Structure formats: C-alpha cells, structure tokens
Amino acid sequence: MVVTAFGPHFEKGFKKIKNQALKTQVKKQIAKIINNPEVGKPMMHARKGTRELYIAPFRLSYAYIKAENKIIFLGLYHKDEQ
C-alpha cells in the first residue's frame, strides 16, 4: 500500500479551486497517481526527483519515494505561474 501525504502548498492550491468539475478531475488524477506513481512526467535540474501531471490549466507536482513507498503531493498551481 502506498502512503500518501499532502504538502501545505498542495492543500492551499486545492482549496482555491471553485469549479467542482475540476476538483473531481484532480481527485481522479490523484487516484491515478496512487495506482501508478510513475505516471507523471519526471522533472529535471533543480526539480529533479519530482514529477508533474498536467490537469488543464493546472499542474500537479508530487514526489515518489520508492524506498519508502510514499507519495508526497507537493503543489497544485496554475501553468502560467511556474
């Protein structure tokens, strides 16, 4: 079983979403990540070790620690605010 944790930036970004359809889509993508943690695009350079999944117009950033079998959801932010 994969252990999940949610960072403060993720929680703050998720609370800002007013559209219920978009919130449902984010929840579906979280379930998809839990089932297959390596589904997201691996990041490079300063963000190495993290992955991102695009949920228009947002990006869901997370880190998968394979040794601990743990997923940490780092942030949910607008694509233009990178």
C-alpha atoms as one frame of an Amber mdcrd trajectory, in Angstrom:
protein
   0.000   0.000   0.000   1.296   3.397  -0.967   1.479   6.003   1.808   0.327
   9.487   0.756   0.985  12.899   2.258  -0.212  16.335   1.198   2.020  19.374
   1.494   0.747  22.823   2.546   1.167  24.271  -0.967  -0.990  21.492  -2.407
  -3.729  21.996   0.170  -3.711  25.764  -0.382  -3.918  25.368  -4.169  -6.675
  22.762  -3.937  -8.800  24.969  -1.660  -8.619  27.820  -4.201 -10.371  25.753
  -6.893 -14.043  26.754  -7.037 -15.072  24.617 -10.023 -16.430  21.288  -8.712
 -15.839  19.503 -12.028 -12.170  20.492 -11.896 -11.892  19.324  -8.276 -13.322
  15.963  -9.310 -10.794  15.746 -12.141  -7.939  16.472  -9.706  -9.199  13.737
  -7.354  -9.300  11.264 -10.263  -5.715  12.128 -11.192  -4.625  11.654  -7.562
  -6.176   8.180  -7.618  -4.358   7.502 -10.912  -1.036   8.546  -9.331  -1.656
   6.330  -6.301  -2.279   3.341  -8.583   0.803   4.054 -10.720   3.217   6.528
  -9.050   5.474   6.793 -12.106   2.722   8.085 -14.423   3.798  11.761 -14.215
   6.496  13.498 -16.216   9.856  13.436 -14.394  11.329  16.885 -13.778  14.946
  17.891 -14.387  17.620  20.172 -12.928  16.565  21.886  -9.674  13.331  19.888
  -9.506  14.952  16.502 -10.044  13.257  13.761  -8.044   9.771  15.190  -8.520
   7.128  14.505 -11.129   4.287  16.527 -12.644   0.922  15.677 -14.107  -0.924
  18.210 -16.266  -4.571  18.847 -15.434  -5.621  21.756 -17.643  -4.915  24.568
 -16.672  -3.096  23.291 -13.558  -0.065  21.170 -12.823   0.046  18.674 -10.006
   3.535  18.298  -8.590   4.468  15.281  -6.484   7.447  13.280  -5.274   7.537
   9.487  -5.224   9.949   7.972  -2.724  10.325   4.414  -3.953  12.334   3.132
  -0.962   9.586   4.177   1.471   6.710   3.522  -0.975   5.471   7.049  -0.278
   3.913   9.773  -2.436   4.078  13.397  -1.308   1.821  15.800  -3.192   3.850
  19.000  -3.248   1.748  21.549  -5.078  -1.127  22.340  -7.364  -0.500  25.506
  -9.323  -1.559  27.287 -12.490   0.568  26.565 -15.530   1.390  30.259 -16.103
   2.639  30.753 -12.504   5.571  28.386 -12.792
